[in-house]
Amino acid sequence: MTLTGKMLIGQRAILGSREALHAMNPATDQSLEPGYPGGTAAHVAQACTLAWAAFDAYRDTSLENRAAFLETIASEIDALGDTLIDRAVAETGLARARILGERGRTCQQLRSFARVVRAGQWLDARVDPALPQRQPLPRADLRQRQVALGPVAVFGASNFPLAFSVAGGDTASALAAGCPVVVKAHSAHPGTSELVGQAVARAVQHCGLPEGVFSLLFGSGREVGVALVSDPRVKAVGFTGSRSGGLALCDVAHARPEPIPVYAEMSSINPVLLFPAALRARGDALAQGFIASLTQGAGQLCTNPGLVLAHQGADLDRFIVTASAHLAHCPAQTMLTPGIYQAYQQGVSALNTNSHAHLAASGAGAQGPNQGQAHLFVTSARHLLADPALHTEVFGATALIVQCANEAEMRQVAEHLEGQLTATLHLDDSDLPLARALLPTLERKAGRLLVNGWPTGVEVCDAMVHGGPFPATSDARGTSVGTAAILRFLRPVCYQDFPDSLLPVALGQANPLHLRRLLDGQREA
Amino acid sequence: MTLTGKMLIGQRAILGSREALHAMNPATDQSLEPGYPGGTAAHVAQACTLAWAAFDAYRDTSLENRAAFLETIASEIDALGDTLIDRAVAETGLARARILGERGRTCQQLRSFARVVRAGQWLDARVDPALPQRQPLPRADLRQRQVALGPVAVFGASNFPLAFSVAGGDTASALAAGCPVVVKAHSAHPGTSELVGQAVARAVQHCGLPEGVFSLLFGSGREVGVALVSDPRVKAVGFTGSRSGGLALCDVAHARPEPIPVYAEMSSINPVLLFPAALRARGDALAQGFIASLTQGAGQLCTNPGLVLAHQGADLDRFIVTASAHLAHCPAQTMLTPGIYQAYQQGVSALNTNSHAHLAASGAGAQGPNQGQAHLFVTSARHLLADPALHTEVFGATALIVQCANEAEMRQVAEHLEGQLTATLHLDDSDLPLARALLPTLERKAGRLLVNGWPTGVEVCDAMVHGGPFPATSDARGTSVGTAAILRFLRPVCYQDFPDSLLPVALGQANPLHLRRLLDGQREA
């Protein structure tokens, strides 16, 4: 479990030939060894050649074998023990407890997909038996199942070095679907990536799978990423990161001779709507909860509540005072990378110099390098509607409170928002009519709607949606968290009049997998 | 039921202000009245404004009301009687029996989607109940359902004036999903389009739905289509037509500030593989069946078998002789439009002048305007592999037979093909090992695989896939025929900790719709 600075191209550890990137410990601004020389387009081609060679065999693995593979990855990650935890803490500046929790989530996610694979509902097996006597024309025997799209390129995220990275949700769901995965590691945590990559590669070997099922590449510029998304053997892309980064990959994917789907999770300011009765009855508790959610993980969560909407007046004024008091006690927190810290400072500076937003409060000042100070700004709905700059995501612990003149203006702001990962409603019973009136708008705007909670904290379960209309994601039809994430990497194939011996096992006459298939329009028992 | 030459913008019949287009009777080359003046970008905006205004109310209709609407459309189309049939025959040159069959299929499709809507499985309702005692963190109550994407732009196809046009599969599935539809009528059959459009508009009125649920626009240039796909209120596109036309719409959709999904069904040559034992045992019957499929509807079917692969030798030689004999008796058939006829002539001419393809047989010569003569060409696998021009779809009754030196070359050709709607295998028991070896390749290449049948004739049922990898379609994840087509126009939304009174009815605690929801990982009974 020593770090080598090498990429994994199938089972081979290979040193890149471009300039080495080093992780930085953002808490100390010190560079961490080893260096990770970047890969080239030739390395990408090698990984894709292996992935393509592995594809047919891997997608044909039994449900049991594929599930066992996912569970083996989880066991191998657990077995990395403190080596992984220590490195991830050093590379991200995130608290140890947070990284421990994230490891638990990552392994639980892999085990969840193992359960999903075994249950086989994702195959969406459909059987329409032949109707040879039908008039005026007989019906053929028609059967449908879902098959894997092909090798998937996964781009690790900076802010979840385990759960949205090398063996995170995109990788787990693509592997569950039967797709080989080629990961481009995030440059912020190459050591964590190498450790997890080694764990996955060991699982590939232990399970006797073709080596091309998994590769891990490094690279600090655009070369590796563009080559990966351009490679004709790659058939889909998973990405979590910035809007500009995600859109650049979408452009590359669209310009290919064969365009491919890109699932990019990009940008969200996660509006929180405080309805009048709730704000009046428990404004202080809401303010406390809001600041806790805003400052969690230095605000570096995709679902960070960056925008609060409420009716102007004494109740909102008091909420702002209470929130400000809580914020003042929040320590500055080390951000993930110097680059993210600098972008945060720029975002805060833009709000500070915006004449239509005023600073209500700030947290404690920085005590060390790359520490982001929390801020709370206030503006009016009128200004928000007029100034697109006020909608821009500031990735970090800064939020904007929007004073709305009345119900109509609150709805106007909601309607004006771009697509979001989440929208949150704080309401009491007497707010229900107002909330109900806004619900159709919010359903059109966001992938997840919450009542009386906070959007940070994304459960891995069947009903989760971590997705949403553009620009929250590049494809609102999917989710990148939860078991439905597997559906992104599948396509349907129909088999007409196949002899039983040639049918895929999921569609066999005797239903050997005991699936609850859609048989002649009815769900099998 | 008189033709007016007017568009339908909601419930209003509006005359376009651009140059009028006239349908041509391709059998006589005569222009048909009335003229259909084209719409402008302003008309598009009006239709989209209405569609947007209707969206929230329409997607919130009960399953029963929405199903009844689809059934009412079917009844209204049936009620058009011979007026519709006569006009469609005149505008397309297709046989009356074919148009009658297509009407039946179109109405059956609408009624199928009514059944699908009522059954509600497309909602994919998921419920993960709260786990307040869970350690280390409680789980919230999480529920997921599918919601409609938004207004959908539908581009009617030339070759199915009813089943892939104004109230065809794209429209039926989008309406079933809860999406208002704005149709751009195909310029080849404006009268048919107006009649069907009037039927849909009457159904909107009878069912008391907001008028923006359906609009129908005309236009001969790019103005209407580009404006429609560019309109920010349009959230998805359905298209059936040429590769160049589909790709142009994909580019427009990708360049929007908010990109949207395009489901374009474009181009397929539908390879047919004749395996050795089958070819030996029943080559004559195969030749007869092949020519019947090839010449059906003047070869103007998306699933027309344009490429035949088999091992070279005496059995294939005999197949070619027999097929040629059958083809020689096939009359030339009127094609859909002068433009399609000219494009067909150019495609045939390109094959005729290609030194690596030789003409094996032709059908009877033309007896009237726009009549396409059937042709059969032969080439070798080696030449096919070397010359991309030999892969180009010739839309009409022309096919290319490819002589393969051996099994390896047959597989090489299959691997070399672009994405397809269908791939067909003719085999006997002793061919099964060969077929099994090729199956993984074919699954990667096509949306539907057939054994011992012909690809023309696409059943509307649960298991159908009319789709496939690029360039068969722009999005292999969907099908444009069959009940799964509804899934293209949906996205998931998650509801966290919602009070029961605020939940959508599909997710209510008491399961009032009696859906078989995924409850805590188990399918409800």
Contacts between the chains, C-beta under 8 A, distances in Angstrom:
chain1	res1	chain2	res2	distance
A	56	B	440	4.2
A	56	B	444	7.8
A	60	B	440	7.2
A	101	B	136	7.9
A	115	B	521	7.3
A	119	B	521	7.7
A	121	B	518	7.6
A	121	B	523	7.4
A	124	B	484	7.9
A	126	B	462	4.7
A	126	B	463	4.1
A	126	B	484	7.6
A	127	B	463	6.3
A	128	B	459	7.4
A	128	B	461	4.4
A	128	B	462	5.7
A	128	B	463	4.4
A	128	B	464	7.8
A	136	B	101	7.9
A	137	B	457	7.6
A	139	B	459	5.9
A	139	B	461	7.2
A	140	B	450	7.8
A	140	B	453	6.2
A	140	B	459	6.6
A	142	B	459	6.0
A	142	B	461	5.9
A	142	B	463	4.0
A	142	B	464	6.1
A	143	B	463	5.3
A	144	B	462	7.3
A	144	B	463	4.0
A	144	B	464	7.3
A	144	B	465	6.0
A	144	B	484	7.2
A	147	B	443	5.8
A	149	B	476	7.2
A	149	B	477	7.8
A	150	B	444	7.3
A	250	B	254	7.6
A	250	B	259	7.1
A	254	B	250	7.6
A	254	B	254	4.8
A	258	B	419	7.6
A	258	B	469	7.6
A	258	B	470	4.6
A	258	B	471	7.6
A	259	B	250	7.1
A	259	B	470	6.5
A	259	B	474	7.0
A	261	B	475	7.4
A	261	B	477	7.0
A	419	B	258	7.6
A	432	B	499	7.5
A	432	B	501	6.6
A	432	B	502	6.5
A	435	B	502	6.5
A	436	B	502	6.4
A	439	B	502	7.1
A	440	B	56	4.2
A	440	B	60	7.2
A	443	B	147	5.8
A	443	B	493	5.6
A	444	B	56	7.7
A	444	B	150	7.3
A	446	B	493	7.5
A	447	B	491	7.7
A	447	B	492	7.0
A	447	B	493	6.3
A	447	B	494	6.5
A	448	B	493	7.2
A	448	B	494	4.2
A	448	B	495	7.8
A	448	B	496	6.2
A	449	B	493	6.8
A	449	B	494	7.1
A	449	B	495	5.5
A	449	B	496	6.8
A	449	B	498	7.3
A	450	B	140	7.8
A	450	B	496	4.2
A	450	B	497	6.3
A	451	B	495	8.0
A	451	B	496	6.9
A	451	B	497	5.0
A	451	B	498	5.1
A	451	B	499	6.6
A	451	B	502	6.8
A	452	B	497	6.1
A	453	B	140	6.2
A	453	B	496	6.1
A	453	B	497	5.4
A	457	B	137	7.6
A	459	B	128	7.4
A	459	B	139	5.9
A	459	B	140	6.6
A	459	B	142	6.0
A	461	B	128	4.4
A	461	B	139	7.3
A	461	B	142	5.8
A	462	B	126	4.7
A	462	B	128	5.7
A	462	B	144	7.3
A	462	B	518	5.4
A	462	B	521	6.1
A	463	B	126	4.1
A	463	B	127	6.3
A	463	B	128	4.5
A	463	B	142	4.0
A	463	B	143	5.3
A	463	B	144	4.0
A	463	B	494	5.8
A	463	B	518	7.8
A	464	B	128	7.9
A	464	B	142	6.1
A	464	B	144	7.3
A	464	B	494	5.8
A	465	B	144	6.0
A	465	B	492	4.8
A	465	B	493	6.2
A	465	B	494	3.8
A	467	B	491	7.7
A	467	B	492	7.1
A	469	B	258	7.6
A	469	B	491	7.6
A	470	B	258	4.6
A	470	B	259	6.5
A	471	B	258	7.6
A	474	B	259	7.0
A	475	B	261	7.4
A	476	B	149	7.2
A	476	B	491	4.4
A	477	B	149	7.8
A	477	B	261	7.0
A	477	B	490	7.2
A	477	B	491	5.1
A	477	B	492	7.8
A	478	B	492	7.9
A	479	B	492	6.0
A	479	B	494	7.9
A	484	B	124	7.9
A	484	B	126	7.6
A	484	B	144	7.2
A	484	B	492	6.3
A	490	B	477	7.2
A	491	B	447	7.7
A	491	B	467	7.7
A	491	B	469	7.7
A	491	B	476	4.4
A	491	B	477	5.1
A	492	B	447	7.0
A	492	B	465	4.8
A	492	B	467	7.1
A	492	B	477	7.8
A	492	B	478	7.9
A	492	B	479	6.0
A	492	B	484	6.3
A	493	B	443	5.6
A	493	B	446	7.5
A	493	B	447	6.3
A	493	B	448	7.3
A	493	B	449	6.8
A	493	B	465	6.2
A	494	B	447	6.5
A	494	B	448	4.2
A	494	B	449	7.1
A	494	B	463	5.8
A	494	B	464	5.8
A	494	B	465	3.7
A	494	B	479	7.9
A	495	B	448	7.9
A	495	B	449	5.5
A	495	B	451	8.0
A	496	B	448	6.2
A	496	B	449	6.8
A	496	B	450	4.2
A	496	B	451	6.9
A	496	B	453	6.1
A	497	B	450	6.3
A	497	B	451	5.0
A	497	B	452	6.1
A	497	B	453	5.3
A	498	B	449	7.3
A	498	B	451	5.1
A	499	B	432	7.5
A	499	B	451	6.6
A	501	B	432	6.6
A	502	B	432	6.5
A	502	B	435	6.4
A	502	B	436	6.4
A	502	B	439	7.0
A	502	B	451	6.8
A	516	B	523	6.0
A	518	B	121	7.6
A	518	B	462	5.4
A	518	B	463	7.9
A	521	B	115	7.3
A	521	B	119	7.8
A	521	B	462	6.1
A	523	B	121	7.5
A	523	B	516	6.1
A	523	B	523	7.6
